[in-house]
Amino acid sequence: MALSDRPDLIESFEKLGLSPNEAKVYLALLEQHPITGYQLSKISGILRPVVYEMLNRLVEKGGARIIKSNPDTYIPVEIDEFLKNIESEFNESKKNISKILRESVVVDNTDFFWNIIGKKNILNSIFSMIERAEEEIYIWLSEQEVLDEILDDLERKLKNNVNINIFSYYSLETKGITIYSYQVEKYFKVEEFLENSLIITIDRKEAMVVNFSDERTAKGVYSKNNVIVEATRRTIINQIYLYRFWRFFGTDRIKTLITDDDRKLLEKIEKHLEGKDN
């Protein structure tokens, strides 16, 4: 199968901003060059006027070069260089859009709630939240896989003196970041645990609650509402306080200070840990 007939490659180029015909012409050019527009039209099956238009676009985008002759012939730019050219153009456009819209549009979304669907979109939102952090980050999560996705970003913030605290019932690896964990194993399941979940608050300004069900249906709820942000932050802090009390005094000594549900949960955790250590 010719490269220009590969729908997966064409779709990938489309995601980078090329049209299907631009992608087809570039892929055909990779397979045979130097070549005239007329010859390329015959090979690719694309009408000659369209081929010439696509070649001119590719030249402008840094994907093809013209060899002046009679008639002119074309050669492709090596793929890594072409991708760098696309990336450079994308980044320049992104900066331009961001600059103009930041200067022109002021959006007050502090009272809204936003649903974010799909694991990739949720993680991108979390990356942006972490990037905006200047003072503190509080996180409650249960999956090492999810933590690994954001760990590099958290470590960079830690080096910038952002205070980071993570709470989890499960045993997780965080390198130098402070974690408060009961260290239970993944096979330990109780209904009180929020499985496949993440809660994050940033600088008492924004918060997100996530259920990572699967790649496509994962759902996050994001808000800058002060009441929601503070309630979410306090939920994580209260869990950290409960862990610290339990760690130093044990369930029996603090049972009169906590709810019956918390007492039952801590007793289950203690029983699990005793069995794990045997």
Secondary structure, DSSP 8 states (H G I E B T S, - for coil): --GGG-HHHHHHHHHTT--HHHHHHHHHHHHS-SB-HHHHHHHH---HHHHHHHHHHHHHTTSEEEE-SSS-EEEE--HHHHHHHHHHHHHHHHHHHHHHHHHH-----TT-EEEEESHHHHHHHHHHHHHH-SSEEEEEE--HHHHHHHHHHHHHHHHTT-EEEEEEEE----TTSEEEEEEE-TT---TTS-TTEEEEEETTTEEEEEE--STTT-EEEEE--HHHHHHHHHHHHHHHHHHHHHHHH-HHHHGGGS-HHHHHHHHHHHHHHHHHH-
